[in-house]
Each structure stands twice: as C-alpha cells, then as structure tokens.
Amino acid sequence: MPIVAQSTETTDWVSRFADEVIEESERRAPGAGTSVATAPVVVVASGLSPSGPIHLGNLREVMTPHLVADEIRRRGHQVRHLISWDDYDRYRKVPAGIAGVDDTWAEHIGKPLTSVPAPAGSPYPNWAEHFKAAMTESLGELGVEFDGISQTAQYTSGVYRDQVLHAVAHRADIDAILDQYRTKKTPAKQSQKPLDEAELEAAEGSGAASEDDGSSGAGSVGYFPYKPYCGNCAKDLTTVTAYDDDSTELTYTCTACGFSETVRLNEFNRGKLVWKVDWPMRWAYEGVVFEPSGVDHSSPGSSFQVGGQIVGIFGGKQPIGPMYAFVGISGMAKMSSSRGGVPTPADALKIMEPQLLRWLYARRRPNQSFKIAFDQEIQRLYDEWDKLDAKVADGSALPADIAAHSRAVRTAGVELPRTPRPLPYRTLASVADITAGDQEQSLRILSELDPENPIGSLEEARPRYDKAEAWINTHVPADQRTIVRAEADAELLKSLDMASQESLRLLRDGLAEHWSLDGLTHLVYGVPKVQAGFSADATPKELPAEIKTAQRTFFALLYHLLVGRDTGPRLPTLLLAVGQDRVRALLGE
C-alpha cells in the first residue's frame, strides 16, 4: 500500500513541497516500501560553483532543498541532500576583487577550478577548496546536513565514464533536442544560481553561442557533448576533430597552446560533459527528486527546461524544480558572484544568529524575493523575530509563522544553540556602540536593564551581543557612531527657556527612582506629559496630538546635551550607558 504523505502545517510552503516530493518519490519506486521505514531514500539536490565567494543568493539554492529535506526527515523518511560542488567547471574570469590587482590570474582562465592556485595566503590547495571551505563552515553553523560531491573527483576517477560514453553515443539525439532551441533568442535574465556560470563557459571560452550545449568548437565531428581539458595547458579551449564510435578514439586540438592528442574516451578522465548535458545526467545518476533553480533556468531554452528532455536519454526523470527568486541586500538590487564585496553567509553570520538567517529563508516562498539587512534594518528584523518568538511561546502565533519559527530554531536532528538571555538587538548594539566594546562597562549597563532580574555575565547575552557588536564595528559609518560629550554644553544650557530647564529638572529628579530600562522609558516619555498637565501614565489615546511634538523636541534636546546630535541610540539605553552622575552633569545639575 502506498505511503501517504502527512502535512503537519498545510499553510506552510515547506510542508506542501514535502508532500509533493514524498508522493513523487513513491511514484518513481512503486511498491518499494509499504511503510516509512522501508520507503526509498528521498534525494534532493543543490549545486554550488566555488568560482569565487559563494554569496547569500547562492544560499537559497541550498536552503530551499534543505528545509524541504528536513521536513521530510521530521516525518521519519530517509533523505539525502546532495550538494554538487561544481569544482570541475572552468575558471571563467578573474573576480572583480582580484582583476587589475594581479594580472597573472588571467593565465588560469579555462582551467578547472581545482587546477587554479588558491588566493594568496590561503591554507587550501586550490581555488575551489578555498571557497568551498568558507561555505561548508557556514552551512555547519546553520545546521544544514548534506552530502558533498566533488565533480572533479567524480569525473577524474571515472565515476561518470559510462554516462559520458552513453551521451557521446546518443549525441545525435541530444543534438536534436538542443536544436529545437538554438534558433530561439530569449532575453538574458539575471540569475543567482551559481551553475549559471557553467552555462556561460563555452560562450566565453570557445565561442559557443548556445549556453554550453556543445554545439560549437566541435571541428569536423559535428555536435559533441564532451569537452576535454588540454593535456598540455590544462585549459578547455579544445576542439574535438575526430571520434570513432567503435574504438572510442577521440582526437582534439587545443586552440590555446596548439597541443593535439588522440585518446580513448573509454579510458580518458580529463574532461567533462557540457553543462546542458551534465546536469540532466546527474539527475538520472543520483535519482534526484527535488532541486530548485533560478529564474533563468525556468525560461524557454534554459538548462532546466532542456534538461527535462535530455534526462530521458539517461533513463531518468526531471526533478520537481521550483523556481526561486532573488535575495537582495539592503541598498543593493541583486547579487552576483562576479562582483567584488558581495556578502556571503559567513558575513551575515558575523552580525546575526543562525536562527534569524534561517528564518529569513524559511518564511518566504521560493518565488518570493526578500532582502537581508546589513544596515539599520537589521534592528527591525530582530525586533520582528523577538516578537514572533514571544508569540510562539505564549501560543498566539499563526500556524505558518509557527512552522517558519520551528524550522529556524531547530532541524530534525538538533536544536541550534541559542542566546540564554536574548536581549533586544538594538539595545545590545547601542551598548556596544556607546562603550566602544568595553566589556566591563557593557556588563554594568546590561545588568541595570532589569534590576529585578539582572544579567550576571556577558555570556548570558552571547552570541547575540557579539553579533551586535560586530555589526556596530563593521557596518555603522564612523560619523554615525555615538560619542558621549566629555563635558556639558554650557552655552546651550544657558540659552534654554524656562520650560526646557524645567523638563531637564524633572528628568534629573526622576533618575534614581526610574533607573532601569523600563523605568527610564517611562520617565523620558512622561516628562512632556507632566509638563502639559497630564499624568505620566496617560496613554496616547488620552493625549492631544501636540504631546508627540513636545516629546520629539524634548528628545532632541537630550541628544544634543548628551551626544551633540539630533538623534542617537534609544534614550533609555543611552542614559543607562552614560551613568547617573555623568547624566546629571551633562544635563546641568
């Protein structure tokens, strides 16, 4: 009897995909199991090209199948999440951060990424391993469980030899499929899927005009779906000039160095299938049921569409493949790994906890774009996350929000480490800013936030405190940092009218009694109310609109007297940081 998928959160996109993947897996292996325990292993896949820093857009290529795989695993099924490291792709171009600095890197264009030296100072053996390592570490921090497959290892060890020979033997069939699209010109679309780099390789490296389908540079043999790397210069700027199907003898010439040789393809492991053939070959070889793709892979004539036809030549089926949208950064329209300084998962994890980053990917459907904040917006995101955390705890959150929260804080196998005392991110950032990282001062301020339940050690606020401090130090411009005045602004104090002087007196008189985060919040908002003849406890509904204007004027005065600007960190936090005695002195006592 077939296994029936059970969706625990029907309003959650992850659960809906999990239902479809489980059902598709069962259709592909009918009768393989009558229970979850004996069901076939569900295979989901991602592909990453370590051609440079693997950025936050690429992370969606991993997080989408990870979240689906994790949901399937939670239901008791066996799941294998493959990450194909496309480290046997050609080194296509020198990244923006290196171009113009060291022209010697250009000499490696056309070589496999694993044959290019690692960047200067790297402990890793080659270019690909250098960029794989950073991503692997970030995925570990995010709780992503996966099986990594090096395409260099697969090709050079002969694992795909039968598939290569099969593709070459059926090159006419593949060519006929590709020919349906060669005359169709489609607008170039932006992409974040790192494998789009592979589609451009032939166009830049050998003059191919059809997204690395092997249609050009094939010499007298016509269409040929396999590209050898040169035995002399190691580049893929090669042209196949002869091939014998019976003996598998293949002759190629390198247009870069002029080298030519004849090899037996049934013994030769120094080359790879062109991208539009390589991808569907892997779907069939690995039995992939689910793999997402970027918007360009869903357009007419794209790799995903064409691959859906070519995969049948290898006896396989196209995976369920949702299109995913762009991930942006605050202030940037899109990300591209060819640009220098593009934020990576490691960059994000320096300033935010893994739970928050997971949540950003889990709460949006794959076809919905979203932004990751490296600017002031990160404070609002953390406020939103903390509110959700509280709603989940008290049972008032909506089902879809509960599901996204659950996927953020834990996987099927482990709960991600959490900050024991998750104080507001904006408060921690303000404290780190005001104290310039002085831990003793920071602990003093944080211990005064809630006198009835004081924090006893900074360890209770970590790692969130460290993330907030890193954000202040790396993403807040120097002219926006907070510097408390060394002495009172005597000239400004002398110029104040009676009402302003009275507001400062009311604040000074209430400091001792209200010296906590909540107490100071009540005090600074209450002073303008009291001056206007209302109770400090009066709610906004009980007050005239001009009270808000009076509050803004009062706040601006305090900022000028304390930090010499119109704005700054939240006043209650700022007051705690400055300390009672210094506050009194700066406010004219």
Order of alpha helices (4+ residues) and beta strands (2+ residues): alpha-beta-alpha-beta-alpha-beta-alpha-alpha-alpha-alpha-beta-beta-beta-beta-beta-alpha-beta-alpha-beta-beta-alpha-alpha-beta-alpha-alpha-alpha-alpha-alpha-alpha-alpha-alpha-alpha-alpha-alpha
